[in-house]
Amino acid sequence: MTLSSIIEDVTGEARTLTVYDSSDPEAVQAVEEYFSVQRVSVEEATAPDGPDDFVVLHDDGEFLAAADLETLRRAVSFETGLVDSAEIAETPVPEILTHVGNTTFTSYGKRRMILASREIEEQAWRTGDGELHSGFQDLSLFRDQWDLYERVASHGVDIHAYGVPDWRPPEVPWLTVHGTDSDEIRQSWFVAFDAPDDRDCALVATEREPNEFEGFWTYDGGIVGDVFGHLRETYS
């Protein structure tokens, strides 16, 4: 088992988003652009007995969630930085995004990777206790995140940092350093939280091109367990 093999197992699944009777081409384009880096194909269709501007997410024909197109457009525009938090606060997050938030992506840039990492780091901070394992590729990149991780650790979370040992972090009780020159660590970005209340979560990705990552983020306990099993067995 490797991080890449775990990614391949998870990313084998794909979903379809169908937009019915759209009257807003710009909204459809915004949705298509958002999902273009995830394993979600976007299609347009006509439903004679359904509402206009309606979106349905399905997995191999099985219904997962639905939303009106404008609500989905506003939500995905917020996640990509095109609208501010004041606007999105007035719009409920559609259930569709709860399904694809626990999913895969084919091309996340650095900004999206940071946002996904922050969600898991904040989950650890809010929960307290547990273990947070983070792969920085190079340990020198951990230096720039030191204050953030020190705050997470102040809530009782044990931190494990992985990376090529091009910097030596301070020796503190809350930190375990896994310095390694392995290609896997050089090429991977991951943040995984082993929570005390079974709300485990993880972001795992491989850098396919400079600052372009393919992988997944998930709250599935079984998948997160595979990630931790590999990390502990390989880098303990």
C-alpha positions in Angstrom: 0.0 0.0 0.0 1.2 3.5 -0.8 -0.5 6.9 -0.7 -0.7 6.8 -4.5 -2.5 3.4 -4.5 -5.0 4.8 -1.9 -5.6 7.8 -4.2 -6.1 5.4 -7.2 -8.6 3.3 -5.3 -10.7 6.4 -4.2 -10.5 8.2 -7.5 -11.9 5.3 -9.4 -15.3 6.6 -8.7 -17.0 9.3 -10.8 -20.3 11.2 -10.6 -22.6 13.0 -12.9 -24.2 16.4 -12.4 -27.2 17.1 -14.6 -28.5 20.6 -15.2 -32.2 20.6 -16.2 -33.8 23.3 -18.4 -31.2 26.0 -17.8 -32.0 29.6 -18.6 -28.6 30.9 -17.4 -25.6 29.9 -19.5 -23.2 31.8 -17.3 -24.4 29.9 -14.2 -23.9 26.6 -16.1 -20.4 27.7 -17.1 -19.5 28.6 -13.5 -20.6 25.1 -12.3 -18.8 23.4 -15.2 -15.6 25.2 -14.3 -15.9 24.3 -10.7 -16.3 20.6 -11.3 -13.8 20.5 -14.2 -11.1 19.6 -11.7 -13.1 17.0 -9.9 -14.4 13.6 -11.2 -17.8 15.0 -11.8 -19.1 15.3 -15.3 -21.7 18.1 -16.0 -24.5 17.4 -18.5 -27.5 19.4 -19.6 -30.9 17.9 -20.2 -34.6 18.7 -20.5 -37.3 17.5 -18.0 -40.9 18.1 -19.3 -42.4 17.9 -15.8 -39.7 19.4 -13.6 -38.7 22.9 -12.6 -36.3 25.0 -14.7 -32.7 25.7 -13.6 -32.6 22.5 -11.5 -29.5 20.4 -10.8 -29.3 16.7 -9.8 -26.2 14.8 -8.7 -26.1 11.1 -9.2 -23.7 8.2 -8.9 -24.0 5.5 -11.6 -27.7 6.4 -12.0 -28.4 6.6 -8.2 -29.8 9.9 -7.0 -27.6 11.7 -4.4 -28.8 15.3 -4.1 -30.4 18.2 -5.9 -30.4 22.0 -5.8 -31.6 25.0 -7.8 -28.9 26.2 -10.2 -28.5 29.7 -8.8 -27.9 28.4 -5.2 -25.2 26.1 -6.5 -23.6 28.8 -8.6 -23.3 31.1 -5.6 -21.9 28.4 -3.5 -19.2 27.3 -6.0 -18.4 30.9 -6.7 -17.7 31.4 -3.0 -15.4 28.4 -2.9 -13.3 29.7 -5.8 -13.1 33.2 -4.4 -15.4 35.0 -6.8 -17.9 36.2 -4.1 -17.3 37.2 -0.5 -18.4 35.6 2.7 -21.2 38.2 3.3 -23.0 37.1 0.1 -22.6 33.4 0.8 -23.9 33.8 4.4 -27.3 34.5 2.9 -27.3 31.3 0.8 -27.5 27.8 2.3 -24.8 25.4 1.2 -26.5 22.9 -1.2 -26.5 19.3 -0.2 -24.7 18.5 -3.5 -21.5 20.0 -2.2 -21.6 17.8 0.9 -21.5 14.8 -1.4 -18.7 16.1 -3.6 -16.8 17.6 -0.7 -16.2 14.0 0.4 -14.7 13.2 -3.0 -11.9 13.4 -5.4 -10.2 16.1 -7.6 -8.0 15.9 -10.6 -6.3 19.3 -10.6 -6.2 21.4 -7.5 -3.9 24.3 -7.4 -2.1 25.5 -4.3 -4.9 27.8 -3.1 -7.5 25.1 -3.1 -5.1 22.7 -1.4 -4.5 25.3 1.3 -8.2 25.8 1.8 -8.9 22.1 2.1 -5.9 21.7 4.5 -7.2 24.6 6.7 -10.6 22.8 7.1 -8.9 19.7 8.5 -6.5 21.8 10.7 -9.5 23.8 12.1 -11.4 20.6 12.8 -8.4 19.4 14.9 -8.3 22.7 16.7 -12.0 22.7 17.5 -12.0 19.1 18.6 -8.8 19.0 20.7 -7.0 15.8 21.5 -6.2 13.3 18.8 -3.4 13.3 16.3 -2.8 15.5 13.3 -0.4 14.2 10.6 0.8 16.6 7.9 3.0 16.1 5.0 4.9 19.2 3.9 7.0 17.7 1.1 10.0 19.7 2.6 10.2 20.3 6.3 11.3 23.9 5.7 7.7 24.5 4.6 6.6 23.5 8.0 8.5 26.5 9.4 6.1 28.9 7.7 3.1 27.0 9.4 4.7 26.8 12.8 2.5 29.3 14.6 -0.7 27.7 13.2 0.3 24.2 14.4 1.5 25.5 17.7 -2.1 26.8 18.3 -3.6 23.5 17.2 -1.3 21.7 19.6 -2.3 24.1 22.5 -5.7 22.4 22.4 -4.2 19.0 23.2 -3.5 17.7 19.6 -0.4 15.7 19.0 1.3 16.9 15.7 3.2 14.6 13.3 5.2 16.4 10.6 6.6 14.6 7.5 9.0 16.0 5.0 12.5 16.0 3.4 14.7 17.1 6.4 15.9 20.4 5.0 15.1 22.1 8.3 15.2 21.0 11.9 12.1 22.0 13.9 12.4 22.8 17.5 12.1 19.9 19.9 8.8 20.4 21.7 6.6 17.8 23.5 3.7 18.0 21.1 5.7 17.3 17.9 6.9 14.2 16.3 9.1 14.7 13.2 9.3 12.1 10.4 12.2 13.3 8.3 12.6 11.2 5.1 14.0 11.6 1.6 11.4 9.2 0.1 9.9 10.1 -3.2 6.4 9.5 -1.8 6.9 12.2 0.8 8.6 14.6 -1.7 5.6 14.3 -4.1 2.7 14.2 -1.6 0.6 16.8 0.3 -1.5 15.3 3.1 -3.3 16.4 6.2 -5.0 13.7 8.3 -6.7 14.0 11.6 -7.2 11.0 13.9 -10.0 12.3 16.0 -11.0 11.0 19.5 -14.7 11.1 18.6 -14.5 9.0 15.3 -14.8 12.2 13.2 -11.6 11.4 11.3 -10.8 13.3 8.1 -8.0 13.5 5.6 -6.8 15.3 2.5 -4.3 13.3 0.4 -2.9 14.3 -2.9 0.1 13.8 -5.2 1.8 16.6 -7.1 1.4 15.6 -10.8 2.7 18.9 -12.2 4.3 21.8 -10.3 1.7 23.1 -7.9 -1.0 20.9 -9.5 -2.4 18.1 -7.3 -4.6 15.1 -7.8 -6.2 13.3 -4.9 -9.1 13.4 -2.5 -10.4 14.7 0.8 -12.7 12.6 2.9 -14.6 12.0 6.2 -14.8 8.2 5.5 -13.4 6.5 8.5 -12.3 3.4 6.5 -10.3 5.5 4.0 -8.7 7.6 6.7 -7.8 4.4 8.5 -6.0 3.2 5.4 -4.0 6.5 5.3 -3.0 6.2 8.9 -2.2 2.5 8.6 0.2 3.3 5.8 1.9 6.3 7.5 2.4 4.5 10.8 3.7 1.3 9.2 6.0 3.0 6.8 7.3 6.1 8.7 7.0 5.2 12.4 
